Amino acid sequence: MNEENANAMELKLQYEKTISEVKKEFTQVFPQLKVEFCTTEEQNTVATHAIPDTTALGDITGVLKEGTVELTSTTPLKEIEKVLQQQYCLPVQICYMPA
């Protein structure tokens, strides 16, 4: 990471890493954003189908391609979601935190 883009991170995705660990790392770099893991891709049902924060990433789908995702403040939210969903099979939604 360089000083030009202070809002950047490398999100390491590992089988045993929990959802709460991912959320904590993500929020430290992007405090204005909220990441949720859910069992459906429909935005209006996130709350009723949220996956518990204690769940390990590998337990969400039973398999996880471990790797690192580079995120910056200029990366569109839909692009981040697409990478996590399509390349890592993680059912995520990212939204702005209410002011």
Biopython code that builds the backbone (N, CA, C, O; Angstrom):
import numpy as np
from Bio.PDB.StructureBuilder import StructureBuilder

atoms = [
    (1, "MET", "N", (0.839, -1.187, 0.000)),
    (1, "MET", "CA", (0.000, 0.000, 0.000)),
    (1, "MET", "C", (0.881, 1.246, 0.000)),
    (1, "MET", "O", (1.940, 1.270, 0.627)),
    (2, "ASN", "N", (0.444, 2.251, -0.690)),
    (2, "ASN", "CA", (1.235, 3.471, -0.732)),
    (2, "ASN", "C", (0.492, 4.613, -0.056)),
    (2, "ASN", "O", (-0.691, 4.499, 0.264)),
    (3, "GLU", "N", (1.206, 5.720, 0.158)),
    (3, "GLU", "CA", (0.619, 6.851, 0.863)),
    (3, "GLU", "C", (-0.378, 7.608, 0.007)),
    (3, "GLU", "O", (-1.223, 8.326, 0.541)),
    (4, "GLU", "N", (-0.300, 7.463, -1.330)),
    (4, "GLU", "CA", (-1.230, 8.149, -2.209)),
    (4, "GLU", "C", (-2.659, 7.688, -1.971)),
    (4, "GLU", "O", (-3.598, 8.474, -2.095)),
    (5, "ASN", "N", (-2.824, 6.423, -1.632)),
    (5, "ASN", "CA", (-4.161, 5.886, -1.420)),
    (5, "ASN", "C", (-4.242, 5.261, -0.031)),
    (5, "ASN", "O", (-4.022, 4.063, 0.147)),
    (6, "ALA", "N", (-4.563, 6.108, 0.949)),
    (6, "ALA", "CA", (-4.602, 5.638, 2.333)),
    (6, "ALA", "C", (-5.719, 4.625, 2.548)),
    (6, "ALA", "O", (-5.601, 3.755, 3.411)),
    (7, "ASN", "N", (-6.800, 4.723, 1.779)),
    (7, "ASN", "CA", (-7.899, 3.771, 1.897)),
    (7, "ASN", "C", (-7.695, 2.625, 0.919)),
    (7, "ASN", "O", (-8.366, 2.533, -0.109)),
    (8, "ALA", "N", (-6.766, 1.767, 1.258)),
    (8, "ALA", "CA", (-6.493, 0.576, 0.456)),
    (8, "ALA", "C", (-6.131, -0.549, 1.408)),
    (8, "ALA", "O", (-5.598, -0.321, 2.493)),
    (9, "MET", "N", (-6.431, -1.764, 0.981)),
    (9, "MET", "CA", (-6.106, -2.899, 1.831)),
    (9, "MET", "C", (-5.963, -4.159, 1.001)),
    (9, "MET", "O", (-6.463, -4.257, -0.119)),
    (10, "GLU", "N", (-5.274, -5.105, 1.578)),
    (10, "GLU", "CA", (-5.214, -6.446, 1.026)),
    (10, "GLU", "C", (-6.013, -7.325, 1.978)),
    (10, "GLU", "O", (-5.597, -7.557, 3.113)),
    (11, "LEU", "N", (-7.140, -7.804, 1.524)),
    (11, "LEU", "CA", (-8.012, -8.643, 2.339)),
    (11, "LEU", "C", (-7.638, -10.097, 2.102)),
    (11, "LEU", "O", (-7.875, -10.649, 1.028)),
    (12, "LYS", "N", (-7.049, -10.708, 3.129)),
    (12, "LYS", "CA", (-6.642, -12.108, 3.020)),
    (12, "LYS", "C", (-7.823, -12.997, 3.376)),
    (12, "LYS", "O", (-8.405, -12.887, 4.455)),
    (13, "LEU", "N", (-8.159, -13.873, 2.452)),
    (13, "LEU", "CA", (-9.270, -14.793, 2.655)),
    (13, "LEU", "C", (-8.708, -16.172, 2.947)),
    (13, "LEU", "O", (-8.061, -16.792, 2.102)),
    (14, "GLN", "N", (-8.969, -16.640, 4.164)),
    (14, "GLN", "CA", (-8.467, -17.938, 4.611)),
    (14, "GLN", "C", (-9.627, -18.756, 5.152)),
    (14, "GLN", "O", (-10.588, -18.206, 5.689)),
    (15, "TYR", "N", (-9.533, -20.072, 5.007)),
    (15, "TYR", "CA", (-10.606, -20.989, 5.387)),
    (15, "TYR", "C", (-11.068, -20.772, 6.823)),
    (15, "TYR", "O", (-12.271, -20.722, 7.082)),
    (16, "GLU", "N", (-10.134, -20.644, 7.756)),
    (16, "GLU", "CA", (-10.483, -20.544, 9.181)),
    (16, "GLU", "C", (-10.801, -19.124, 9.648)),
    (16, "GLU", "O", (-11.243, -18.945, 10.783)),
    (17, "LYS", "N", (-10.590, -18.112, 8.809)),
    (17, "LYS", "CA", (-10.879, -16.730, 9.207)),
    (17, "LYS", "C", (-12.387, -16.563, 9.362)),
    (17, "LYS", "O", (-13.160, -17.028, 8.525)),
    (18, "THR", "N", (-12.798, -15.897, 10.440)),
    (18, "THR", "CA", (-14.228, -15.727, 10.689)),
    (18, "THR", "C", (-14.765, -14.470, 10.013)),
    (18, "THR", "O", (-14.016, -13.571, 9.630)),
    (19, "ILE", "N", (-16.073, -14.442, 9.882)),
    (19, "ILE", "CA", (-16.738, -13.274, 9.318)),
    (19, "ILE", "C", (-16.421, -12.038, 10.152)),
    (19, "ILE", "O", (-16.187, -10.966, 9.594)),
    (20, "SER", "N", (-16.409, -12.167, 11.470)),
    (20, "SER", "CA", (-16.130, -11.006, 12.330)),
    (20, "SER", "C", (-14.726, -10.463, 12.089)),
    (20, "SER", "O", (-14.518, -9.251, 12.151)),
    (21, "GLU", "N", (-13.763, -11.336, 11.817)),
    (21, "GLU", "CA", (-12.402, -10.879, 11.522)),
    (21, "GLU", "C", (-12.367, -10.099, 10.213)),
    (21, "GLU", "O", (-11.696, -9.071, 10.119)),
    (22, "VAL", "N", (-13.083, -10.580, 9.211)),
    (22, "VAL", "CA", (-13.144, -9.884, 7.923)),
    (22, "VAL", "C", (-13.806, -8.524, 8.101)),
    (22, "VAL", "O", (-13.314, -7.518, 7.590)),
    (23, "LYS", "N", (-14.922, -8.494, 8.826)),
    (23, "LYS", "CA", (-15.631, -7.231, 9.056)),
    (23, "LYS", "C", (-14.742, -6.220, 9.776)),
    (23, "LYS", "O", (-14.722, -5.043, 9.417)),
    (24, "LYS", "N", (-14.012, -6.675, 10.786)),
    (24, "LYS", "CA", (-13.144, -5.788, 11.562)),
    (24, "LYS", "C", (-12.052, -5.198, 10.675)),
    (24, "LYS", "O", (-11.822, -3.989, 10.700)),
    (25, "GLU", "N", (-11.381, -6.034, 9.895)),
    (25, "GLU", "CA", (-10.325, -5.561, 8.999)),
    (25, "GLU", "C", (-10.890, -4.583, 7.977)),
    (25, "GLU", "O", (-10.293, -3.539, 7.715)),
    (26, "PHE", "N", (-12.029, -4.918, 7.406)),
    (26, "PHE", "CA", (-12.655, -4.098, 6.377)),
    (26, "PHE", "C", (-13.042, -2.734, 6.939)),
    (26, "PHE", "O", (-12.780, -1.707, 6.313)),
    (27, "THR", "N", (-13.665, -2.720, 8.118)),
    (27, "THR", "CA", (-14.136, -1.480, 8.732)),
    (27, "THR", "C", (-12.989, -0.577, 9.176)),
    (27, "THR", "O", (-13.135, 0.645, 9.188)),
    (28, "GLN", "N", (-11.848, -1.164, 9.542)),
    (28, "GLN", "CA", (-10.696, -0.346, 9.937)),
    (28, "GLN", "C", (-10.193, 0.494, 8.771)),
    (28, "GLN", "O", (-9.716, 1.611, 8.972)),
    (29, "VAL", "N", (-10.293, -0.023, 7.574)),
    (29, "VAL", "CA", (-9.814, 0.697, 6.396)),
    (29, "VAL", "C", (-10.932, 1.511, 5.748)),
    (29, "VAL", "O", (-10.698, 2.611, 5.247)),
    (30, "PHE", "N", (-12.137, 0.969, 5.763)),
    (30, "PHE", "CA", (-13.284, 1.630, 5.146)),
    (30, "PHE", "C", (-14.402, 1.810, 6.180)),
    (30, "PHE", "O", (-15.406, 1.099, 6.124)),
    (31, "PRO", "N", (-14.244, 2.754, 7.127)),
    (31, "PRO", "CA", (-15.230, 2.909, 8.210)),
    (31, "PRO", "C", (-16.616, 3.329, 7.729)),
    (31, "PRO", "O", (-17.601, 3.135, 8.441)),
    (32, "GLN", "N", (-16.702, 3.894, 6.547)),
    (32, "GLN", "CA", (-17.988, 4.337, 6.015)),
    (32, "GLN", "C", (-18.769, 3.206, 5.346)),
    (32, "GLN", "O", (-19.910, 3.401, 4.929)),
    (33, "LEU", "N", (-18.156, 2.023, 5.244)),
    (33, "LEU", "CA", (-18.801, 0.892, 4.577)),
    (33, "LEU", "C", (-19.100, -0.241, 5.549)),
    (33, "LEU", "O", (-18.433, -0.403, 6.570)),
    (34, "LYS", "N", (-20.109, -1.012, 5.209)),
    (34, "LYS", "CA", (-20.497, -2.171, 6.009)),
    (34, "LYS", "C", (-20.525, -3.383, 5.087)),
    (34, "LYS", "O", (-21.100, -3.333, 4.000)),
    (35, "VAL", "N", (-19.907, -4.463, 5.523)),
    (35, "VAL", "CA", (-19.922, -5.699, 4.740)),
    (35, "VAL", "C", (-20.762, -6.726, 5.491)),
    (35, "VAL", "O", (-20.606, -6.907, 6.699)),
    (36, "GLU", "N", (-21.644, -7.389, 4.770)),
    (36, "GLU", "CA", (-22.514, -8.409, 5.351)),
    (36, "GLU", "C", (-22.404, -9.689, 4.533)),
    (36, "GLU", "O", (-22.311, -9.651, 3.306)),
    (37, "PHE", "N", (-22.416, -10.805, 5.218)),
    (37, "PHE", "CA", (-22.434, -12.115, 4.574)),
    (37, "PHE", "C", (-23.838, -12.666, 4.764)),
    (37, "PHE", "O", (-24.347, -12.694, 5.885)),
    (38, "CYS", "N", (-24.464, -13.102, 3.689)),
    (38, "CYS", "CA", (-25.846, -13.551, 3.775)),
    (38, "CYS", "C", (-26.092, -14.752, 2.870)),
    (38, "CYS", "O", (-25.309, -15.039, 1.964)),
    (39, "THR", "N", (-27.186, -15.442, 3.132)),
    (39, "THR", "CA", (-27.493, -16.648, 2.370)),
    (39, "THR", "C", (-28.295, -16.375, 1.118)),
    (39, "THR", "O", (-28.649, -17.304, 0.391)),
    (40, "THR", "N", (-28.586, -15.114, 0.856)),
    (40, "THR", "CA", (-29.316, -14.750, -0.348)),
    (40, "THR", "C", (-28.679, -13.521, -0.959)),
    (40, "THR", "O", (-28.027, -12.744, -0.261)),
    (41, "GLU", "N", (-28.863, -13.336, -2.265)),
    (41, "GLU", "CA", (-28.295, -12.169, -2.931)),
    (41, "GLU", "C", (-29.299, -11.030, -3.026)),
    (41, "GLU", "O", (-28.978, -9.971, -3.566)),
    (42, "GLU", "N", (-30.498, -11.227, -2.515)),
    (42, "GLU", "CA", (-31.503, -10.179, -2.565)),
    (42, "GLU", "C", (-31.235, -9.168, -1.456)),
    (42, "GLU", "O", (-31.230, -9.519, -0.276)),
    (43, "GLN", "N", (-31.011, -7.913, -1.840)),
    (43, "GLN", "CA", (-30.633, -6.888, -0.869)),
    (43, "GLN", "C", (-31.656, -6.704, 0.245)),
    (43, "GLN", "O", (-31.273, -6.477, 1.393)),
    (44, "ASN", "N", (-32.932, -6.796, -0.062)),
    (44, "ASN", "CA", (-33.941, -6.485, 0.947)),
    (44, "ASN", "C", (-34.121, -7.584, 1.982)),
    (44, "ASN", "O", (-34.938, -7.427, 2.889)),
    (45, "THR", "N", (-33.390, -8.694, 1.885)),
    (45, "THR", "CA", (-33.550, -9.769, 2.864)),
    (45, "THR", "C", (-32.263, -10.071, 3.626)),
    (45, "THR", "O", (-32.145, -11.135, 4.234)),
    (46, "VAL", "N", (-31.304, -9.159, 3.604)),
    (46, "VAL", "CA", (-30.024, -9.393, 4.273)),
    (46, "VAL", "C", (-30.211, -9.673, 5.757)),
    (46, "VAL", "O", (-29.641, -10.630, 6.282)),
    (47, "ALA", "N", (-30.994, -8.858, 6.433)),
    (47, "ALA", "CA", (-31.131, -8.984, 7.887)),
    (47, "ALA", "C", (-31.702, -10.341, 8.307)),
    (47, "ALA", "O", (-31.274, -10.901, 9.316)),
    (48, "THR", "N", (-32.643, -10.865, 7.560)),
    (48, "THR", "CA", (-33.268, -12.119, 7.958)),
    (48, "THR", "C", (-32.431, -13.340, 7.598)),
    (48, "THR", "O", (-32.683, -14.430, 8.111)),
    (49, "HIS", "N", (-31.454, -13.178, 6.737)),
    (49, "HIS", "CA", (-30.642, -14.308, 6.315)),
    (49, "HIS", "C", (-29.151, -14.088, 6.570)),
    (49, "HIS", "O", (-28.313, -14.698, 5.907)),
    (50, "ALA", "N", (-28.820, -13.231, 7.514)),
    (50, "ALA", "CA", (-27.413, -12.952, 7.811)),
    (50, "ALA", "C", (-26.745, -14.196, 8.395)),
    (50, "ALA", "O", (-27.330, -14.907, 9.212)),
    (51, "ILE", "N", (-25.522, -14.441, 7.964)),
    (51, "ILE", "CA", (-24.738, -15.559, 8.482)),
    (51, "ILE", "C", (-24.048, -15.076, 9.757)),
    (51, "ILE", "O", (-23.489, -13.979, 9.756)),
    (52, "PRO", "N", (-24.063, -15.849, 10.842)),
    (52, "PRO", "CA", (-23.446, -15.417, 12.110)),
    (52, "PRO", "C", (-21.972, -15.027, 11.945)),
    (52, "PRO", "O", (-21.230, -15.658, 11.193)),
    (53, "ASP", "N", (-21.569, -13.977, 12.663)),
    (53, "ASP", "CA", (-20.197, -13.465, 12.580)),
    (53, "ASP", "C", (-19.149, -14.472, 13.031)),
    (53, "ASP", "O", (-17.977, -14.336, 12.677)),
    (54, "THR", "N", (-19.540, -15.469, 13.797)),
    (54, "THR", "CA", (-18.583, -16.467, 14.290)),
    (54, "THR", "C", (-18.283, -17.552, 13.255)),
    (54, "THR", "O", (-17.432, -18.411, 13.489)),
    (55, "THR", "N", (-18.968, -17.520, 12.124)),
    (55, "THR", "CA", (-18.793, -18.530, 11.077)),
    (55, "THR", "C", (-17.466, -18.332, 10.355)),
    (55, "THR", "O", (-17.118, -17.212, 9.981)),
    (56, "ALA", "N", (-16.733, -19.411, 10.162)),
    (56, "ALA", "CA", (-15.489, -19.360, 9.384)),
    (56, "ALA", "C", (-15.846, -19.255, 7.907)),
    (56, "ALA", "O", (-16.851, -19.812, 7.465)),
    (57, "LEU", "N", (-15.022, -18.539, 7.143)),
    (57, "LEU", "CA", (-15.295, -18.354, 5.720)),
    (57, "LEU", "C", (-15.455, -19.686, 4.995)),
    (57, "LEU", "O", (-16.335, -19.830, 4.145)),
    (58, "GLY", "N", (-14.618, -20.648, 5.323)),
    (58, "GLY", "CA", (-14.688, -21.949, 4.668)),
    (58, "GLY", "C", (-15.954, -22.709, 4.973)),
    (58, "GLY", "O", (-16.368, -23.567, 4.194)),
    (59, "ASP", "N", (-16.578, -22.405, 6.101)),
    (59, "ASP", "CA", (-17.811, -23.091, 6.484)),
    (59, "ASP", "C", (-19.046, -22.525, 5.787)),
    (59, "ASP", "O", (-20.111, -23.141, 5.818)),
    (60, "ILE", "N", (-18.911, -21.373, 5.167)),
    (60, "ILE", "CA", (-20.059, -20.757, 4.494)),
    (60, "ILE", "C", (-20.523, -21.630, 3.333)),
    (60, "ILE", "O", (-21.715, -21.902, 3.191)),
    (61, "THR", "N", (-19.579, -22.067, 2.507)),
    (61, "THR", "CA", (-19.934, -22.884, 1.343)),
    (61, "THR", "C", (-19.332, -24.283, 1.406)),
    (61, "THR", "O", (-19.633, -25.128, 0.564)),
    (62, "GLY", "N", (-18.487, -24.528, 2.395)),
    (62, "GLY", "CA", (-17.836, -25.831, 2.505)),
    (62, "GLY", "C", (-16.501, -25.893, 1.794)),
    (62, "GLY", "O", (-15.701, -26.797, 2.036)),
    (63, "VAL", "N", (-16.264, -24.944, 0.931)),
    (63, "VAL", "CA", (-14.979, -24.835, 0.236)),
    (63, "VAL", "C", (-14.626, -23.357, 0.160)),
    (63, "VAL", "O", (-15.511, -22.503, 0.154)),
    (64, "LEU", "N", (-13.361, -23.063, 0.103)),
    (64, "LEU", "CA", (-12.930, -21.677, -0.060)),
    (64, "LEU", "C", (-11.608, -21.662, -0.793)),
    (64, "LEU", "O", (-10.641, -22.295, -0.368)),
    (65, "LYS", "N", (-11.572, -20.937, -1.896)),
    (65, "LYS", "CA", (-10.319, -20.719, -2.598)),
    (65, "LYS", "C", (-9.617, -19.596, -1.843)),
    (65, "LYS", "O", (-9.992, -18.429, -1.964)),
    (66, "GLU", "N", (-8.598, -19.952, -1.066)),
    (66, "GLU", "CA", (-7.904, -18.935, -0.283)),
    (66, "GLU", "C", (-7.139, -18.006, -1.215)),
    (66, "GLU", "O", (-6.666, -18.413, -2.276)),
    (67, "GLY", "N", (-7.029, -16.758, -0.800)),
    (67, "GLY", "CA", (-6.311, -15.788, -1.608)),
    (67, "GLY", "C", (-6.383, -14.412, -0.989)),
    (67, "GLY", "O", (-6.841, -14.238, 0.140)),
    (68, "THR", "N", (-5.922, -13.440, -1.750)),
    (68, "THR", "CA", (-5.896, -12.054, -1.299)),
    (68, "THR", "C", (-6.604, -11.184, -2.324)),
    (68, "THR", "O", (-6.367, -11.299, -3.526)),
    (69, "VAL", "N", (-7.472, -10.315, -1.835)),
    (69, "VAL", "CA", (-8.186, -9.378, -2.687)),
    (69, "VAL", "C", (-7.681, -7.983, -2.356)),
    (69, "VAL", "O", (-7.706, -7.568, -1.197)),
    (70, "GLU", "N", (-7.223, -7.259, -3.370)),
    (70, "GLU", "CA", (-6.764, -5.887, -3.160)),
    (70, "GLU", "C", (-7.940, -4.944, -3.363)),
    (70, "GLU", "O", (-8.608, -4.968, -4.396)),
    (71, "LEU", "N", (-8.178, -4.112, -2.353)),
    (71, "LEU", "CA", (-9.291, -3.177, -2.380)),
    (71, "LEU", "C", (-8.774, -1.757, -2.223)),
    (71, "LEU", "O", (-7.856, -1.503, -1.443)),
    (72, "THR", "N", (-9.363, -0.840, -2.964)),
    (72, "THR", "CA", (-9.030, 0.576, -2.814)),
    (72, "THR", "C", (-10.325, 1.372, -2.701)),
    (72, "THR", "O", (-11.408, 0.864, -2.993)),
    (73, "SER", "N", (-10.200, 2.609, -2.281)),
    (73, "SER", "CA", (-11.378, 3.461, -2.136)),
    (73, "SER", "C", (-12.000, 3.801, -3.487)),
    (73, "SER", "O", (-13.133, 4.281, -3.540)),
    (74, "THR", "N", (-11.274, 3.559, -4.579)),
    (74, "THR", "CA", (-11.814, 3.849, -5.909)),
    (74, "THR", "C", (-12.465, 2.629, -6.564)),
    (74, "THR", "O", (-13.073, 2.748, -7.628)),
    (75, "THR", "N", (-12.343, 1.472, -5.941)),
    (75, "THR", "CA", (-12.971, 0.270, -6.486)),
    (75, "THR", "C", (-14.475, 0.339, -6.248)),
    (75, "THR", "O", (-14.907, 0.491, -5.105)),
    (76, "PRO", "N", (-15.286, 0.230, -7.308)),
    (76, "PRO", "CA", (-16.744, 0.260, -7.114)),
    (76, "PRO", "C", (-17.212, -0.883, -6.208)),
    (76, "PRO", "O", (-16.694, -1.997, -6.283)),
    (77, "LEU", "N", (-18.191, -0.595, -5.359)),
    (77, "LEU", "CA", (-18.696, -1.602, -4.428)),
    (77, "LEU", "C", (-19.178, -2.848, -5.160)),
    (77, "LEU", "O", (-18.929, -3.965, -4.707)),
    (78, "LYS", "N", (-19.856, -2.674, -6.273)),
    (78, "LYS", "CA", (-20.365, -3.818, -7.040)),
    (78, "LYS", "C", (-19.223, -4.678, -7.566)),
    (78, "LYS", "O", (-19.369, -5.894, -7.689)),
    (79, "GLU", "N", (-18.097, -4.062, -7.876)),
    (79, "GLU", "CA", (-16.935, -4.821, -8.357)),
    (79, "GLU", "C", (-16.334, -5.664, -7.229)),
    (79, "GLU", "O", (-15.948, -6.812, -7.445)),
    (80, "ILE", "N", (-16.258, -5.087, -6.025)),
    (80, "ILE", "CA", (-15.750, -5.840, -4.868)),
    (80, "ILE", "C", (-16.667, -7.030, -4.594)),
    (80, "ILE", "O", (-16.203, -8.153, -4.396)),
    (81, "GLU", "N", (-17.975, -6.767, -4.587)),
    (81, "GLU", "CA", (-18.941, -7.847, -4.368)),
    (81, "GLU", "C", (-18.795, -8.935, -5.429)),
    (81, "GLU", "O", (-18.819, -10.125, -5.118)),
    (82, "LYS", "N", (-18.645, -8.519, -6.670)),
    (82, "LYS", "CA", (-18.530, -9.471, -7.786)),
    (82, "LYS", "C", (-17.317, -10.380, -7.619)),
    (82, "LYS", "O", (-17.417, -11.590, -7.819)),
    (83, "VAL", "N", (-16.181, -9.810, -7.258)),
    (83, "VAL", "CA", (-14.963, -10.599, -7.062)),
    (83, "VAL", "C", (-15.156, -11.594, -5.922)),
    (83, "VAL", "O", (-14.840, -12.775, -6.065)),
    (84, "LEU", "N", (-15.673, -11.120, -4.798)),
    (84, "LEU", "CA", (-15.867, -12.003, -3.644)),
    (84, "LEU", "C", (-16.899, -13.091, -3.927)),
    (84, "LEU", "O", (-16.755, -14.221, -3.459)),
    (85, "GLN", "N", (-17.928, -12.758, -4.682)),
    (85, "GLN", "CA", (-18.977, -13.724, -4.989)),
    (85, "GLN", "C", (-18.542, -14.719, -6.059)),
    (85, "GLN", "O", (-18.730, -15.925, -5.899)),
    (86, "GLN", "N", (-17.962, -14.221, -7.148)),
    (86, "GLN", "CA", (-17.650, -15.097, -8.276)),
    (86, "GLN", "C", (-16.330, -15.846, -8.127)),
    (86, "GLN", "O", (-16.246, -17.022, -8.480)),
    (87, "GLN", "N", (-15.309, -15.186, -7.614)),
    (87, "GLN", "CA", (-14.002, -15.839, -7.513)),
    (87, "GLN", "C", (-13.828, -16.625, -6.216)),
    (87, "GLN", "O", (-13.064, -17.590, -6.173)),
    (88, "TYR", "N", (-14.538, -16.215, -5.148)),
    (88, "TYR", "CA", (-14.356, -16.863, -3.853)),
    (88, "TYR", "C", (-15.636, -17.507, -3.313)),
    (88, "TYR", "O", (-15.634, -18.066, -2.216)),
    (89, "CYS", "N", (-16.718, -17.431, -4.075)),
    (89, "CYS", "CA", (-18.010, -18.038, -3.691)),
    (89, "CYS", "C", (-18.515, -17.547, -2.335)),
    (89, "CYS", "O", (-19.154, -18.300, -1.600)),
    (90, "LEU", "N", (-18.234, -16.304, -2.007)),
    (90, "LEU", "CA", (-18.681, -15.734, -0.731)),
    (90, "LEU", "C", (-19.900, -14.839, -0.968)),
    (90, "LEU", "O", (-19.824, -13.891, -1.750)),
    (91, "PRO", "N", (-21.005, -15.125, -0.310)),
    (91, "PRO", "CA", (-22.229, -14.334, -0.493)),
    (91, "PRO", "C", (-22.175, -13.039, 0.316)),
    (91, "PRO", "O", (-22.633, -12.996, 1.458)),
    (92, "VAL", "N", (-21.616, -11.987, -0.277)),
    (92, "VAL", "CA", (-21.431, -10.730, 0.445)),
    (92, "VAL", "C", (-22.239, -9.601, -0.166)),
    (92, "VAL", "O", (-22.594, -9.620, -1.345)),
    (93, "GLN", "N", (-22.512, -8.626, 0.669)),
    (93, "GLN", "CA", (-23.104, -7.366, 0.246)),
    (93, "GLN", "C", (-22.372, -6.258, 0.981)),
    (93, "GLN", "O", (-22.100, -6.361, 2.177)),
    (94, "ILE", "N", (-22.058, -5.198, 0.249)),
    (94, "ILE", "CA", (-21.361, -4.058, 0.837)),
    (94, "ILE", "C", (-22.236, -2.831, 0.636)),
    (94, "ILE", "O", (-22.744, -2.595, -0.460)),
    (95, "CYS", "N", (-22.408, -2.057, 1.691)),
    (95, "CYS", "CA", (-23.220, -0.856, 1.589)),
    (95, "CYS", "C", (-22.613, 0.243, 2.453)),
    (95, "CYS", "O", (-21.761, -0.006, 3.306)),
    (96, "TYR", "N", (-23.075, 1.463, 2.208)),
    (96, "TYR", "CA", (-22.618, 2.590, 3.017)),
    (96, "TYR", "C", (-23.315, 2.573, 4.363)),
    (96, "TYR", "O", (-24.502, 2.261, 4.457)),
    (97, "MET", "N", (-22.564, 2.912, 5.408)),
    (97, "MET", "CA", (-23.128, 3.014, 6.755)),
    (97, "MET", "C", (-23.978, 4.282, 6.806)),
    (97, "MET", "O", (-23.619, 5.291, 6.199)),
    (98, "PRO", "N", (-25.093, 4.239, 7.520)),
    (98, "PRO", "CA", (-25.895, 5.454, 7.679)),
    (98, "PRO", "C", (-25.093, 6.527, 8.416)),
    (98, "PRO", "O", (-24.351, 6.230, 9.353)),
    (99, "ALA", "N", (-25.252, 7.763, 7.983)),
    (99, "ALA", "CA", (-24.502, 8.874, 8.596)),
    (99, "ALA", "C", (-24.989, 9.183, 9.981)),
    (99, "ALA", "O", (-24.465, 10.088, 10.632)),
]
sb = StructureBuilder()
sb.init_structure("model")
sb.init_model(0)
sb.init_chain("A")
sb.init_seg("    ")
for serial, (resi, resn, name, xyz) in enumerate(atoms, 1):
    if name == "N":
        sb.init_residue(resn, " ", resi, " ")
    sb.init_atom(name, np.array(xyz, "f"), 0.0, 1.0, " ", f" {name:<3s}", serial, name[0])
structure = sb.get_structure()
